[in-house]
């Protein structure tokens, strides 16, 4: 049962990661893939981005699918899977794995900002709750999901489909500094909620 629960959470995490990274598109070409990389705040060269894309696109169709994405990224999902995970961290592990093959040695992932507070806030914006995320396709559903629905669990975290909105959220989070703390145990100054229209809605209006 533990293994089944992990697979269920992993599938949900992969589905949500794709929806955010791909802006809910069904497939991604190389240009769209690079946009997703940039949206994550990861600074890859065109050559590096194309190399990662080609390795993930096992069908060599020129269009990366959800199935290919899941098959490639699933091994980078941590075990055990925490109730709150950061998809940026997961995808950076995926990129690093492929870039090691590209460069022939481990390489650090470069970000667009040297402001650590802004970097941390951008990372928090990409945190998802694996227990509450409900964006799975029929292919990924299992009995646990059906049982949840039968009990009336209808809470859903539908991610925004516009990267520009996500970037705006990043700027808002940056202005809040590093006071936000998205965790299963929130402090008294931070209120974290799953919103039906956003990935993660973090209220940082009460700063210490």
C-alpha positions in Angstrom: 0.0 0.0 0.0 2.9 2.3 0.7 4.3 1.8 -2.8 0.9 2.3 -4.3 0.5 5.6 -2.4 3.9 6.7 -3.6 3.0 5.9 -7.2 -0.2 7.9 -6.9 1.5 10.9 -5.4 4.3 10.6 -8.0 1.7 10.5 -10.9 0.0 13.6 -9.5 3.3 15.4 -9.1 4.3 14.6 -12.7 0.9 15.7 -14.0 1.0 19.0 -12.2 4.7 19.5 -13.1 3.8 19.1 -16.8 0.8 21.4 -16.5 2.9 24.2 -15.0 6.0 23.7 -17.2 4.1 23.2 -20.4 1.3 25.7 -19.6 -1.1 22.7 -20.0 -0.2 22.2 -23.7 -0.6 18.7 -25.0 2.9 18.7 -26.6 5.9 21.0 -26.7 8.3 21.7 -29.5 11.9 22.8 -28.8 11.0 26.5 -28.7 8.2 26.0 -26.3 10.4 23.7 -24.2 12.9 26.5 -23.9 10.2 28.9 -22.8 9.3 26.5 -20.0 13.0 26.3 -19.0 13.2 30.1 -18.9 10.0 30.3 -16.9 11.5 28.0 -14.3 14.3 30.6 -14.0 16.9 28.2 -15.4 19.5 29.6 -17.7 20.4 27.0 -20.4 22.0 27.8 -23.7 20.0 27.0 -26.8 22.3 24.1 -27.4 21.9 22.7 -23.9 18.1 23.1 -24.0 17.9 21.4 -27.4 20.1 18.5 -26.1 17.9 18.0 -23.1 14.8 18.1 -25.3 16.2 15.5 -27.7 17.0 13.1 -24.9 13.5 13.5 -23.4 11.8 13.2 -26.8 12.5 9.5 -27.2 10.1 9.2 -30.1 12.3 11.8 -32.0 9.0 13.3 -33.3 10.1 16.8 -32.5 7.2 17.1 -30.1 7.6 16.2 -26.4 4.5 14.5 -25.0 3.2 14.2 -21.5 4.0 10.5 -21.5 7.7 11.1 -22.6 8.0 13.8 -19.9 6.6 11.5 -17.2 8.8 8.6 -18.2 11.9 10.8 -18.1 11.2 12.8 -15.0 9.7 10.1 -12.8 13.1 8.8 -11.6 14.0 12.3 -10.4 11.0 12.3 -8.0 12.4 11.9 -4.4 11.6 8.8 -2.3 9.8 9.1 0.0 7.8 11.9 -1.6 7.0 14.7 0.9 3.6 16.3 1.1 5.0 19.5 -0.3 7.5 19.3 -3.2 9.1 21.9 -5.5 8.8 21.1 -9.2 11.7 23.5 -10.0 14.0 21.3 -7.8 12.7 18.2 -9.5 13.2 19.5 -13.0 16.6 20.9 -12.2 17.7 17.3 -11.2 16.4 16.2 -14.6 18.3 18.9 -16.5 21.5 18.2 -14.5 21.2 14.5 -15.4 21.0 15.2 -19.1 23.6 18.0 -19.0 26.1 15.7 -17.4 25.9 13.6 -20.5 26.2 16.7 -22.7 29.3 18.1 -20.9 30.8 14.8 -19.9 30.8 15.9 -16.3 28.4 17.3 -13.6 27.6 20.9 -14.1 25.7 23.4 -11.9 22.4 24.8 -13.1 22.6 28.5 -13.7 19.8 30.8 -12.6 18.8 34.2 -13.9 19.2 36.1 -10.6 21.9 36.4 -8.0 19.4 37.7 -5.4 19.1 34.8 -3.0 15.8 36.1 -1.5 14.2 36.5 -4.9 15.5 33.0 -5.9 14.0 31.5 -2.7 10.7 33.2 -3.3 10.6 32.0 -6.9 11.2 28.5 -5.7 8.3 28.7 -3.2 6.0 29.9 -5.9 6.6 26.5 -7.6 5.7 24.4 -4.6 2.8 22.0 -4.8 1.0 19.8 -2.3 1.1 16.2 -3.5 -1.7 15.1 -1.2 -4.2 17.7 -2.5 -3.2 18.0 -6.1 -5.9 16.7 -8.4 -4.9 17.2 -12.0 -4.5 13.6 -13.1 -5.7 12.3 -16.4 -7.7 9.1 -16.7 -4.5 7.2 -17.5 -3.0 8.2 -14.2 -6.0 7.6 -12.0 -6.2 4.6 -9.7 -8.5 3.2 -7.1 -7.3 5.6 -4.4 -8.4 8.6 -6.6 -11.8 7.0 -7.2 -12.3 6.4 -3.5 -11.4 10.0 -2.8 -14.0 11.2 -5.2 -16.6 8.9 -3.8 -16.0 10.5 -0.4 -16.8 13.8 -1.9 -13.2 15.1 -2.2 -13.6 17.8 -4.9 -10.7 20.1 -4.0 -8.6 20.7 -7.1 -5.4 22.7 -7.7 -5.7 23.8 -11.3 -2.5 25.6 -12.3 -2.5 28.8 -14.2 -2.0 28.4 -17.9 -0.2 31.6 -18.5 3.5 31.9 -17.8 3.3 35.6 -17.7 0.9 35.3 -14.7 3.4 33.0 -13.0 6.1 35.6 -13.6 4.0 38.3 -12.1 3.5 36.0 -9.1 7.2 35.6 -8.8 7.7 39.3 -8.6 5.0 39.6 -5.9 6.7 36.8 -4.0 10.1 38.5 -4.4 8.8 41.7 -2.8 7.8 39.7 0.3 11.4 38.5 0.8 11.9 35.1 2.4 9.2 35.3 5.1 7.0 32.9 3.3 7.4 29.4 4.5 5.3 26.8 2.7 5.5 23.7 4.7 3.2 21.1 6.2 3.8 22.9 9.5 3.1 26.6 8.8 4.2 29.3 11.2 2.0 31.9 12.7 3.0 34.6 10.3 2.2 32.6 7.1 -1.0 31.2 5.8 -0.8 28.8 2.9 -3.8 27.6 1.1 -4.5 25.6 -2.0 -6.6 27.8 -4.3 -8.9 26.5 -7.0 -7.5 28.9 -9.5 -3.8 28.9 -8.7 -0.9 26.6 -8.1 -0.2 27.8 -4.6 -1.7 30.8 -3.0 0.6 32.1 -0.2 -0.7 35.0 1.9 2.3 37.0 3.1 0.4 40.1 4.2 1.3 39.4 7.8 5.0 39.9 8.0 6.8 39.7 11.3 
